Amino acid sequence: MKPYPSKDLQISTPTDSTMILTRSFNAPRRLVWEATFTPDKMRRWMLPPPGWTITTCVCNARVGGALELAWKSDEADPAMTLRGVFTEVAPHERIVHTETMALGSGQTIGTLVEKHEFAEEGGVTSMRITQTYASKEARDGAIESGMDQGMEACYKQLDAVLAD
């Protein structure tokens, strides 16, 4: 019997401006796709930092469609936003979007292009995310932010959503 692959988020940096994140989910590719790009499901697993709430969750996963997320906290001002546009969509296989993270004041935290690829084998879906940043400094800043811990916390919650 083939061992189940590790679910933990794996990160590599093949070039100065790219980061590749991989993660497996014990669910069919179609279900992982739907949970990843359906706003009602996204709200269940896209955990904000402690003390924050998701105030906006728009995901129109079609070419030219919008991606918009916003989080706020009673203690922190301004809010954080993530905005992007989908530039390529092959349902259940691949999706590409732009992404700009900003503070509510309009201060941009980071801009990148993100590509998600999904593959399924034996009911287990592997998701590979390639993030392309404008520079090595921007990529390294994202790594140093602790984003991996936040993403893995979200993906553990996504495991629970997929098990429902």
C-alpha positions as CSV (number, residue, x, y, z in Angstrom):
1,M,0.0,0.0,0.0
2,K,1.3,3.4,-1.0
3,P,1.8,5.7,2.0
4,Y,-0.3,8.9,2.2
5,P,1.9,11.9,1.3
6,S,2.6,14.5,4.0
7,K,-0.1,17.2,4.1
8,D,2.3,19.8,5.5
9,L,3.0,22.8,3.3
10,Q,6.3,22.5,1.5
11,I,8.1,25.5,0.2
12,S,11.0,25.9,-2.3
13,T,12.6,28.9,-4.0
14,P,13.8,27.7,-7.4
15,T,14.6,31.2,-8.6
16,D,15.3,34.6,-7.0
17,S,11.8,35.8,-7.6
18,T,9.7,32.6,-7.3
19,M,8.4,30.5,-4.5
20,I,6.7,27.1,-4.9
21,L,4.3,25.9,-2.3
22,T,3.0,22.3,-2.4
23,R,0.3,20.7,-0.2
24,S,-1.7,17.5,-0.5
25,F,-5.4,17.0,0.5
26,N,-7.2,13.7,1.1
27,A,-10.0,14.6,-1.3
28,P,-10.8,14.6,-5.0
29,R,-9.4,17.4,-7.1
30,R,-12.9,18.7,-8.0
31,L,-13.8,19.1,-4.3
32,V,-10.4,20.8,-3.5
33,W,-11.0,23.2,-6.4
34,E,-14.5,24.1,-5.3
35,A,-13.5,24.7,-1.7
36,T,-10.5,26.8,-2.8
37,F,-12.5,29.1,-5.2
38,T,-16.1,29.2,-3.8
39,P,-16.6,32.2,-1.5
40,D,-19.0,30.4,1.0
41,K,-16.4,27.6,1.4
42,M,-13.4,30.0,1.4
43,R,-14.9,31.8,4.4
44,R,-14.8,28.5,6.3
45,W,-11.1,27.9,5.9
46,M,-9.3,31.2,5.1
47,L,-8.6,32.0,8.7
48,P,-7.7,35.5,9.5
49,P,-5.1,36.3,12.1
50,P,-6.4,35.9,15.7
51,G,-8.8,38.8,16.5
52,W,-9.5,39.6,12.9
53,T,-12.6,38.8,10.8
54,I,-13.1,38.4,7.0
55,T,-15.2,41.3,5.9
56,T,-15.1,40.7,2.1
57,C,-14.8,37.5,0.1
58,V,-15.3,37.7,-3.6
59,C,-14.0,35.1,-6.0
60,N,-15.2,35.0,-9.5
61,A,-13.0,32.2,-10.9
62,R,-13.2,33.0,-14.6
63,V,-10.9,34.8,-16.9
64,G,-11.2,38.5,-16.1
65,G,-13.1,37.7,-12.8
66,A,-12.2,39.4,-9.6
67,L,-10.6,38.1,-6.4
68,E,-11.1,40.3,-3.4
69,L,-10.6,39.5,0.2
70,A,-10.6,41.9,3.2
71,W,-9.9,41.4,6.9
72,K,-10.3,43.8,9.8
73,S,-9.7,43.9,13.5
74,D,-11.1,46.1,16.2
75,E,-7.6,46.7,17.5
76,A,-5.7,47.1,14.2
77,D,-6.4,49.8,11.7
78,P,-6.2,49.8,8.8
79,A,-7.7,46.7,7.4
80,M,-5.8,44.3,5.1
81,T,-7.0,43.6,1.5
82,L,-6.0,41.2,-1.2
83,R,-7.2,42.0,-4.7
84,G,-6.5,40.3,-8.0
85,V,-7.8,39.3,-11.4
86,F,-8.0,35.8,-12.9
87,T,-6.0,35.6,-16.1
88,E,-6.2,31.9,-16.9
89,V,-8.7,29.3,-15.8
90,A,-8.8,25.6,-16.6
91,P,-11.4,24.3,-14.1
92,H,-10.1,21.7,-11.7
93,E,-6.6,21.8,-13.2
94,R,-5.0,25.3,-13.3
95,I,-5.8,28.8,-12.4
96,V,-3.7,32.0,-12.5
97,H,-4.4,35.3,-10.9
98,T,-2.7,38.6,-10.0
99,E,-2.5,39.5,-6.3
100,T,-1.9,42.7,-4.5
101,M,-1.9,42.8,-0.7
102,A,-2.5,46.2,0.8
103,L,-3.3,47.9,4.1
104,G,-6.6,49.9,4.2
105,S,-4.6,53.1,3.9
106,G,-3.7,52.0,0.4
107,Q,-0.1,51.0,1.3
108,T,0.9,48.1,-0.9
109,I,2.5,45.2,1.1
110,G,3.2,43.0,-2.0
111,T,2.3,42.3,-5.6
112,L,2.7,38.9,-7.3
113,V,1.3,36.5,-9.9
114,E,0.0,33.2,-8.4
115,K,-0.6,30.0,-10.3
116,H,-2.4,27.0,-8.7
117,E,-2.1,23.6,-10.3
118,F,-4.1,20.6,-9.1
119,A,-3.3,16.9,-9.7
120,E,-5.2,13.9,-8.3
121,E,-4.0,10.3,-7.8
122,G,-6.0,7.8,-5.9
123,G,-8.4,10.3,-4.4
124,V,-5.5,12.5,-3.1
125,T,-5.1,15.9,-4.6
126,S,-1.8,17.7,-4.8
127,M,-1.9,21.4,-5.1
128,R,1.2,23.3,-6.4
129,I,1.2,27.1,-6.1
130,T,3.8,29.1,-7.9
131,Q,4.2,32.6,-6.7
132,T,6.2,35.0,-8.9
133,Y,7.3,38.3,-7.2
134,A,8.8,41.5,-8.7
135,S,12.1,40.9,-6.9
136,K,14.1,38.7,-4.6
137,E,13.5,41.2,-1.8
138,A,9.7,41.0,-2.2
139,R,9.8,37.2,-2.3
140,D,12.1,37.0,0.8
141,G,9.9,39.5,2.6
142,A,6.9,37.2,2.1
143,I,8.9,34.2,3.4
144,E,10.1,36.2,6.5
145,S,6.5,37.3,7.3
146,G,5.6,33.9,8.5
147,M,3.1,33.4,5.7
148,D,3.9,29.6,5.7
149,Q,2.5,29.2,9.2
150,G,-0.7,31.1,8.4
151,M,-1.2,29.2,5.1
152,E,-0.7,25.8,6.8
153,A,-3.2,26.8,9.6
154,C,-5.7,27.7,6.8
155,Y,-5.0,24.4,5.0
156,K,-5.6,22.4,8.1
157,Q,-9.0,24.1,8.3
158,L,-9.5,23.3,4.6
159,D,-8.8,19.6,5.4
160,A,-11.7,19.8,7.9
161,V,-14.0,21.5,5.3
162,L,-13.1,18.8,2.8
163,A,-14.0,16.1,5.3
164,D,-17.6,17.5,5.8
